[in-house]
Amino acid sequence: MKVDGKHFRSIWRERDGWSVGAIDQRRLPHEFIVAKLTSCGDAAVAIRDMLVRGAPLIGATAAYGMALAMREDASDAGMKRAYDTLIVTRPTAINLKWALDEMRAALAPIDPIERAEAAYARADEIVEQDVEINRGIAANGLPLIEAIVARKKPGETVNVLTHCNAGWLATVDWGTATAPIYLAHERGIKIHVWVDETRPRNQGASLTAWELGHHGVPHTVIPDNTGGHLMQHGMVDLAIVGTDRVAANGDVCNKIGTYLKALAAHDNGVPFYVALPSPTIDFAVNDGIRDIPIEQRSGAEVTDMTGRTADGRLETVRIVAEGSPVANYAFDVTPARLVTGLITERGVLKPDRTSLAAAFPERIATAAE
Amino acid sequence: MKVDGKHFRSIWRERDGWSVGAIDQRRLPHEFIVAKLTSCGDAAVAIRDMLVRGAPLIGATAAYGMALAMREDASDAGMKRAYDTLIVTRPTAINLKWALDEMRAALAPIDPIERAEAAYARADEIVEQDVEINRGIAANGLPLIEAIVARKKPGETVNVLTHCNAGWLATVDWGTATAPIYLAHERGIKIHVWVDETRPRNQGASLTAWELGHHGVPHTVIPDNTGGHLMQHGMVDLAIVGTDRVAANGDVCNKIGTYLKALAAHDNGVPFYVALPSPTIDFAVNDGIRDIPIEQRSGAEVTDMTGRTADGRLETVRIVAEGSPVANYAFDVTPARLVTGLITERGVLKPDRTSLAAAFPERIATAAE
């Protein structure tokens, strides 16, 4: 999408044909800096340190990481080493494993001499496929917003709540949760987004607010505590969030706090949608709440906060009482019963085993193998 | 309660007999500083700028503010001016109005010459009464914790979740939500508190963590988004929160985000209790969700964060994308249907109109006048 009028993606092949450019998301919203990845190690660090984040973008970065690795060592051992290096960078996102398996499947049968070129070609495909998938999510989600417009008086604004960043920064372009929002905005629908701050790491206040603002979409940042109150008072027409993994039963794993917003939406009759590219569905996980491992991250994400001082310096400050322990669960799982629908590139699906299986018969066959 | 072994209250009459000492809660947890209030204006500023906060402490501060005012001008006009100055300092807390009405009722019938002395005496009573009430809450809440102990294996820890600061810092001593916790800790029960960070203003991370830590109660600070996940996985035995106002129908107004935790508790069968001194019940409000006004506070509480740098400086940093609007609703209302019980100094009450009316017949008579 656009940054002050100029089109950007979150990751791209540089003009040199082999190095990879990516927006350093750790520096947003305070600085807009492009990082250059020139090795598999760079890609692994970029994922682990969250220079890039968001399930689809993690997948894209891992794919380019495999391509960069093939320039260094295209042997079977080199491929295995790259796979093993990249797979451990983040534990929750299913897209990471998906992208790496795709790359391995494409590279394993061919001659090592041809692997580097083939790896870039397959990585480019994965990237373009992500953009296409998100365009599909946008197209399938738009009618949900148009239906709200149809119920409102002419000129009234549609209010959408979102949590974390499932925006174009979390993908290659368009985003998942934001895709229908950007498309509605492009079509001239008056739309306003309540942006959950999304503690810890504040991806809402830092990233979603940044990308909506720079693209020109009206929005308001709210503390994560606020959504229930807004829904109670009719100030939210629709919630759309992203997801890091959907289980075969429709349970949705996403940034911690998503479950609380889904409860509030359910309690107030607000439709609660989850937007996702289909690789995010993990048919191997039968029960999301029981079986999806929840990443615990550094306590520093809770205790420390980085921002800009009034005179323009970047500073990191400790905000928690000294000596108090902290816990940092990165994700939670929203039970399928609280989800109105899953907006995918194949349509809006009911979050249950039967509907998901029917929509992706080829994936079921694979999972059962 | 104790600060590193020494007993403190949150507010007190100084040894000079007339000035008022109070812990400056804006400086916690980074600095422990006592402020000296020497005029009604000081008291008003202390409440408005949240040097003191928490419904009972606001009431106590307003009472001393009236006493300080009577030293300056004990005429009827002076009394009215002080009342009018103090009543507008915060819009939501019912205790503010309650304390001011108590003071006015005590002072109006007597000679202006005697008003200053009488005001200090009545303010002291209000303060001591708050401590007594909180001891009552502790005593009435303790059996709820003991019942959990009885269900557990010997030596297992009781996990309590709380939101915001309804601790001794929010009252004169003991706290409301924390009162049963401190008493259980004193009785040797193994208790651990999940402390919601409580954005914005972070009263959990700043104040609750500080007071529990300095008193020696085991606790862990968590982002506000985390409680649902913990409850889903059996890691919370009990939630206890405070409240700024309870409606006659049992609806509970408290710091924004309380409603979301109540929803999660309900969804997971975790008992959700609200601890309160009875003046917090506002029998004049029939329907909490519809009728309690929700204070909107400065956006700076959302955009800016103050903390200590690694080298010890206090800095305030902006954490939200530049140019993004923010909203800051300070409270929400939890419907009575999600509340297991109200822990008051008169016992644990069902949150419904009949039970509240039966427990406080004298208040109903007053409200009906």
Contacts between the chains, C-beta under 8 A, distances in Angstrom:
chain1	res1	chain2	res2	distance
A	28	B	321	7.7
A	29	B	320	7.5
A	29	B	321	3.6
A	29	B	322	6.7
A	194	B	327	7.9
A	195	B	324	7.4
A	197	B	199	6.6
A	197	B	302	7.1
A	197	B	320	7.6
A	198	B	225	7.5
A	199	B	197	6.6
A	199	B	199	6.1
A	199	B	223	4.1
A	199	B	224	6.4
A	199	B	225	6.0
A	200	B	223	5.1
A	202	B	319	6.0
A	205	B	302	8.0
A	205	B	319	6.0
A	205	B	320	4.4
A	205	B	321	6.6
A	205	B	324	7.5
A	206	B	319	7.3
A	206	B	320	7.7
A	206	B	321	6.5
A	209	B	320	6.2
A	209	B	321	4.0
A	209	B	324	3.9
A	210	B	321	4.1
A	210	B	324	7.6
A	212	B	324	7.8
A	213	B	321	5.7
A	213	B	322	8.0
A	213	B	323	5.3
A	213	B	324	5.2
A	219	B	324	6.5
A	219	B	325	7.4
A	220	B	324	7.6
A	220	B	325	4.9
A	220	B	326	6.3
A	220	B	327	5.1
A	221	B	302	6.5
A	221	B	303	7.8
A	221	B	320	5.2
A	221	B	321	7.6
A	221	B	324	5.2
A	221	B	325	7.1
A	221	B	326	4.5
A	221	B	327	7.6
A	222	B	302	7.5
A	222	B	326	7.0
A	222	B	327	5.2
A	222	B	328	7.9
A	222	B	329	7.8
A	223	B	199	4.1
A	223	B	200	5.1
A	223	B	224	7.5
A	223	B	256	6.7
A	223	B	257	7.4
A	223	B	302	6.0
A	223	B	328	7.4
A	224	B	199	6.4
A	224	B	223	7.5
A	224	B	224	5.2
A	224	B	225	5.2
A	224	B	257	7.2
A	225	B	198	7.5
A	225	B	199	6.0
A	225	B	224	5.2
A	225	B	255	7.5
A	225	B	256	4.3
A	225	B	257	2.7
A	225	B	260	6.6
A	225	B	332	7.5
A	226	B	256	5.7
A	226	B	257	7.5
A	226	B	327	6.9
A	226	B	329	5.6
A	226	B	332	7.9
A	227	B	260	7.3
A	228	B	257	7.3
A	228	B	259	4.3
A	228	B	260	4.6
A	228	B	263	7.0
A	228	B	332	5.9
A	229	B	256	6.1
A	229	B	259	6.7
A	229	B	294	7.0
A	229	B	329	5.3
A	229	B	331	7.9
A	229	B	332	3.9
A	229	B	333	7.7
A	230	B	329	7.7
A	232	B	259	7.1
A	232	B	289	6.3
A	232	B	332	7.1
A	232	B	333	7.3
A	255	B	225	7.6
A	256	B	223	6.7
A	256	B	225	4.4
A	256	B	226	5.7
A	256	B	229	6.1
A	257	B	223	7.4
A	257	B	224	7.2
A	257	B	225	2.7
A	257	B	226	7.5
A	257	B	228	7.3
A	259	B	228	4.3
A	259	B	229	6.7
A	259	B	232	7.1
A	259	B	264	7.2
A	260	B	225	6.6
A	260	B	227	7.3
A	260	B	228	4.6
A	260	B	260	4.3
A	260	B	261	7.7
A	260	B	263	6.9
A	260	B	264	5.9
A	261	B	260	7.7
A	263	B	228	7.0
A	263	B	260	6.9
A	263	B	263	4.1
A	263	B	264	6.1
A	263	B	267	5.9
A	264	B	259	7.2
A	264	B	260	6.0
A	264	B	263	6.1
A	267	B	263	5.9
A	289	B	232	6.3
A	294	B	229	7.0
A	302	B	197	7.1
A	302	B	205	8.0
A	302	B	221	6.5
A	302	B	222	7.5
A	302	B	223	6.0
A	303	B	221	7.8
A	304	B	307	7.7
A	305	B	305	4.8
A	305	B	307	6.2
A	305	B	317	6.7
A	305	B	319	5.9
A	306	B	317	7.0
A	306	B	319	7.6
A	307	B	304	7.8
A	307	B	305	6.3
A	307	B	317	3.0
A	307	B	318	4.9
A	307	B	319	4.1
A	308	B	317	5.9
A	308	B	318	5.1
A	309	B	315	5.8
A	309	B	316	6.9
A	309	B	317	5.6
A	309	B	318	7.8
A	310	B	316	7.1
A	310	B	318	7.7
A	314	B	317	7.9
A	315	B	309	5.8
A	315	B	315	4.8
A	315	B	317	5.3
A	316	B	309	6.9
A	316	B	310	7.1
A	317	B	305	6.7
A	317	B	306	7.0
A	317	B	307	3.0
A	317	B	308	5.9
A	317	B	309	5.6
A	317	B	314	7.9
A	317	B	315	5.3
A	317	B	317	6.1
A	318	B	307	4.9
A	318	B	308	5.1
A	318	B	309	7.8
A	318	B	310	7.7
A	319	B	202	6.0
A	319	B	205	6.0
A	319	B	206	7.3
A	319	B	305	5.9
A	319	B	306	7.5
A	319	B	307	4.1
A	320	B	29	7.4
A	320	B	197	7.6
A	320	B	205	4.4
A	320	B	206	7.7
A	320	B	209	6.2
A	320	B	221	5.2
A	321	B	28	7.7
A	321	B	29	3.6
A	321	B	205	6.6
A	321	B	206	6.5
A	321	B	209	4.0
A	321	B	210	4.1
A	321	B	213	5.6
A	321	B	221	7.6
A	322	B	29	6.6
A	322	B	213	8.0
A	323	B	213	5.3
A	324	B	195	7.4
A	324	B	205	7.5
A	324	B	209	3.9
A	324	B	210	7.6
A	324	B	212	7.8
A	324	B	213	5.2
A	324	B	219	6.5
A	324	B	220	7.6
A	324	B	221	5.2
A	325	B	219	7.4
A	325	B	220	4.9
A	325	B	221	7.1
A	326	B	220	6.3
A	326	B	221	4.5
A	326	B	222	7.0
A	327	B	194	7.9
A	327	B	220	5.1
A	327	B	221	7.6
A	327	B	222	5.2
A	327	B	226	6.9
A	328	B	222	7.9
A	328	B	223	7.4
A	329	B	222	7.8
A	329	B	226	5.6
A	329	B	229	5.3
A	329	B	230	7.7
A	331	B	229	7.9
A	332	B	225	7.5
A	332	B	226	7.9
A	332	B	228	5.9
A	332	B	229	3.9
A	332	B	232	7.1
A	333	B	229	7.7
A	333	B	232	7.3
